[in-house]
Amino acid sequence: MPTSSFAIIIPARYASTRYPGKPLVSLRGAGGEAKTLIQRSWECAAAVEGCSGVWVATDDDRIADHVAGFGGQVVMTAESCANGTERCADAIARLGDVADIIVNLQGDAPLSPSHIVSDLVARLDSEPALTMATPAVRCSRSVYAHLAEDAANGRVGGTTVVGTSKDRALYFSKRLVPYLPEKDALAEFPPISLHLGLYAYRPDALRLYNAAPASQLEQLEGLEQLRFLDLGLAVGLLHLDPLAWDSIELNNPSDVPVIERILAERGIA
């Protein structure tokens, strides 16, 4: 268990380039009950033990009103925030000193198990040299197939990550990395690590990040975490065994029925 205090911020914007209005997309769970993506993300965060507070950070009144409607807390942030990490940095600048560690639970990963958050904070606790930590899970064959199908059809799917033997991140990509020979690609658990949409930061790292310009790789890949690597900051990986279910993110409309199927199979209302 972590020793540091931590708060969870869920960045949410309406004007997504790939999927406008994504936080307010409805997902039907077991029994047919529909809840929005942002409400499911909030419920995931609220289930984390030991958290000192949960806020949705947004610049959109539609999202803010919806969150307030189901009893969530909102912090309004600037429209100029280019990504979730910048939005988290803006949020803590407005909220003040809310915790030792800030967790960014991205609102497109409603299938992430809640225990990962406390494990992630503990990972950051364990190594003072780390400025940020993020989880990676070994792909199952079905998750690998889902990512490969997205790539083959020109869709941007999940993010993969490669790291060192000491669990430091080397690179993140929206491509499948590393390259796999066919025999490895056909394995039950291909040697590909799927990056899950959670980050744990030290507040000072967020301030450094926000003061720096976007890096070229960050802009090309559309992955905010690459700015930490460009700045030479140490990013720790929390390696997870394959989950008992496919942790699919909501990146495209075609992901909705896949996520709804998994919600039904897991009995999540």
Residue pairs with C-beta under 8 A, 6 or more apart in sequence:
1 50
1 118
1 122
2 50
2 101
2 118
2 121
2 122
2 124
2 125
3 125
4 99
4 100
4 101
4 121
4 124
4 125
5 52
5 99
5 100
5 101
6 50
6 51
6 52
6 99
6 100
6 101
6 102
6 103
6 117
6 121
6 200
7 51
7 52
7 53
7 54
7 55
7 98
7 99
7 101
7 102
7 103
8 45
8 48
8 51
8 53
8 54
8 55
8 103
8 105
8 117
9 54
9 55
9 56
9 57
9 75
9 87
9 88
9 91
9 92
9 102
9 103
9 104
9 105
10 38
10 41
10 42
10 45
10 54
10 55
10 56
10 57
10 104
10 105
10 106
10 107
11 56
11 57
11 58
11 77
11 81
11 83
11 84
11 85
11 87
11 88
11 91
11 104
11 106
11 107
12 23
12 38
12 41
12 56
12 57
12 58
12 60
12 63
12 107
13 23
13 58
13 59
13 60
13 63
13 81
13 87
14 20
14 21
14 23
14 24
14 58
14 60
14 62
14 63
15 60
16 22
18 156
18 251
18 252
19 25
19 250
19 251
19 252
19 253
22 37
22 107
22 108
22 250
23 36
23 37
23 38
23 41
23 58
23 63
23 107
24 36
24 37
24 38
24 62
24 63
24 66
25 36
25 37
25 250
25 256
26 34
26 35
26 36
26 37
27 34
27 35
27 36
27 37
27 40
27 110
27 250
27 256
27 259
27 260
27 263
28 34
28 260
28 263
28 264
29 35
29 40
29 260
29 263
29 264
29 268
29 269
30 263
30 264
30 266
30 267
30 268
30 269
31 269
33 269
35 43
36 66
37 107
37 108
37 110
37 250
38 56
38 63
38 66
38 67
38 107
39 66
39 67
39 70
39 72
40 110
41 105
41 106
41 107
41 108
41 109
41 110
42 54
42 56
42 67
42 70
42 72
44 105
44 110
44 112
44 114
45 51
45 54
45 105
45 114
45 117
46 54
47 114
48 114
48 115
48 117
48 118
49 118
50 118
51 103
51 117
52 98
52 99
53 73
53 98
53 99
54 72
54 73
55 73
55 74
55 75
55 91
55 95
56 63
56 64
56 67
56 72
56 73
56 74
56 75
56 107
57 74
57 75
57 77
57 87
57 88
57 90
57 91
58 64
58 67
58 74
58 76
58 77
58 87
59 76
59 77
59 78
59 79
59 81
63 74
64 74
64 76
67 73
67 74
68 74
75 91
75 94
75 95
76 94
77 87
77 90
77 91
77 94
78 90
81 87
81 90
82 214
82 224
83 224
84 104
84 106
84 224
85 104
85 199
85 201
85 206
85 209
85 210
85 224
85 225
85 227
86 209
86 210
86 224
88 102
88 104
88 199
88 201
88 206
89 206
89 207
89 209
89 210
90 210
92 98
92 102
92 203
92 206
97 203
100 202
100 203
101 121
101 124
101 125
101 200
101 201
101 202
101 203
102 200
102 201
102 202
102 203
102 206
103 117
103 120
103 121
103 198
103 199
103 200
103 201
104 198
104 199
104 200
104 201
105 112
105 117
105 197
105 198
106 197
106 198
106 199
106 249
108 197
108 249
108 250
108 251
109 196
109 197
109 198
109 247
109 249
109 250
110 250
110 259
110 263
111 245
111 246
111 247
111 248
111 249
111 259
111 262
111 263
112 196
112 197
112 198
112 247
113 243
116 135
116 196
116 198
116 238
116 240
117 198
117 200
119 135
119 238
119 240
120 133
120 134
120 135
120 198
120 199
120 200
120 238
121 200
123 130
123 133
123 200
123 236
123 238
124 130
124 132
124 133
124 200
124 201
124 202
124 236
127 234
127 236
129 234
130 234
130 235
130 236
131 201
131 202
131 204
131 205
131 208
131 228
131 233
131 234
131 235
132 199
132 200
132 201
132 202
132 205
132 225
132 228
132 233
132 234
132 235
132 236
133 199
133 200
133 235
133 236
133 237
133 238
134 161
134 169
134 195
134 196
134 198
134 199
134 200
134 225
134 235
134 236
134 237
134 238
135 195
135 196
135 198
135 237
135 238
135 239
135 240
136 161
136 163
136 193
136 194
136 195
136 196
136 237
136 238
136 239
136 240
137 193
137 194
137 196
137 239
137 240
137 241
137 242
137 243
137 247
138 189
138 191
138 192
138 193
138 194
138 239
138 240
138 241
138 242
139 147
139 189
139 190
139 192
139 193
139 194
139 242
140 188
140 189
140 242
140 243
140 246
141 186
141 187
141 188
141 189
141 190
142 246
143 158
143 194
143 246
143 247
143 248
144 176
144 185
144 190
144 192
146 157
146 158
146 246
146 248
146 258
147 157
147 158
147 160
147 176
147 192
147 194
148 176
148 185
150 156
150 157
150 158
150 251
150 252
151 157
151 175
151 176
155 251
155 252
155 254
156 174
156 222
156 251
156 252
157 174
157 249
157 251
157 252
158 174
158 194
158 195
158 248
158 249
158 251
159 172
159 173
159 174
159 194
159 195
159 223
160 172
160 173
160 174
160 175
160 176
160 177
160 192
160 193
160 194
160 195
161 169
161 171
161 172
161 173
161 177
161 193
161 194
161 195
161 237
162 169
162 170
162 171
162 177
162 178
162 193
163 169
163 170
163 193
163 237
164 170
167 236
167 237
167 238
167 239
168 234
168 235
168 236
168 237
169 225
169 229
169 235
169 236
169 237
170 229
171 177
171 226
171 229
172 195
172 221
172 223
172 225
172 226
172 229
173 221
173 223
174 221
174 222
174 223
176 192
177 192
178 191
178 192
180 190
180 191
180 192
184 190
184 191
189 242
193 237
193 239
194 247
196 240
196 247
197 249
199 225
201 209
205 228
205 233
208 231
208 233
209 227
209 228
209 231
212 227
212 230
212 231
214 227
215 226
215 227
215 230
215 231
216 230
217 223
217 226
217 229
217 230
218 224
218 226
218 227
218 230
225 235
228 235
229 235
245 262
245 265
245 266
246 258
246 262
248 255
248 258
248 259
248 262
249 255
250 256
250 259
